[in-house]
Amino acid sequence: MTTTTLEVTGLTCGNCVRHVTEELTGLDGVREVTVDLIAGGTSTVTVTSDGPLDPQAVREAVDEAGYELLDH
């Protein structure tokens, strides 16, 4: 198992969390997504997957949900 921690901006409520969770859960190999919501700030999203995730696919999933993935 691999754990990936992401920083995502733009989330303000539980509905936002649901959108991000749904998009990321749709990626191949993703087992679990948890979000530490910081409304109006930078939320921490933890993704547990079978192996390393494709960074471009992760970015596209977050973009599709309508939020911004911060670069590290």
C-alpha positions in Angstrom: 0.0 0.0 0.0 1.1 3.6 -0.7 -0.1 6.7 1.1 0.0 10.0 -0.8 -0.6 13.3 1.0 -1.9 16.2 -1.2 -2.6 19.8 -0.4 -5.8 21.1 -2.0 -7.2 24.7 -2.0 -10.7 25.9 -2.5 -12.6 23.4 -0.3 -15.1 25.1 1.9 -17.6 22.5 3.1 -18.6 18.8 3.2 -19.9 18.9 -0.3 -16.5 20.0 -1.6 -15.0 17.1 0.3 -17.4 14.7 -1.3 -16.6 16.0 -4.8 -12.8 15.6 -4.3 -13.3 12.2 -2.7 -15.4 10.9 -5.5 -13.0 12.0 -8.2 -9.9 10.6 -6.5 -11.7 7.3 -5.5 -12.3 6.8 -9.3 -8.6 6.5 -10.0 -7.2 3.0 -10.5 -5.9 1.4 -7.4 -7.2 4.0 -4.9 -8.5 2.3 -1.8 -9.3 5.2 0.6 -9.5 9.0 0.5 -9.6 11.1 3.7 -9.8 14.9 3.8 -8.8 17.2 6.7 -11.0 20.1 5.7 -9.6 23.6 6.3 -12.5 25.7 5.0 -11.2 28.5 2.8 -7.6 27.4 3.4 -5.4 24.5 2.3 -7.0 21.1 3.1 -4.9 18.0 3.5 -6.1 15.0 1.4 -4.6 11.6 2.1 -5.0 8.9 -0.5 -4.3 5.2 0.2 -3.7 3.2 -2.9 -2.3 -0.1 -4.1 0.8 1.6 -5.5 2.2 5.0 -6.6 -0.4 7.2 -8.3 0.1 9.0 -11.7 0.7 12.6 -10.7 -1.1 13.9 -13.8 -4.1 11.7 -13.2 -4.3 13.0 -9.6 -4.1 16.6 -10.8 -6.8 16.0 -13.4 -9.1 14.4 -10.8 -8.7 17.4 -8.4 -9.2 19.8 -11.3 -12.3 17.9 -12.4 -13.7 18.3 -8.9 -13.2 22.0 -9.3 -10.3 22.6 -6.9 -6.5 23.3 -7.1 -3.8 20.9 -6.2 -0.7 22.7 -4.7 2.7 21.7 -6.0 5.3 20.6 -3.5 
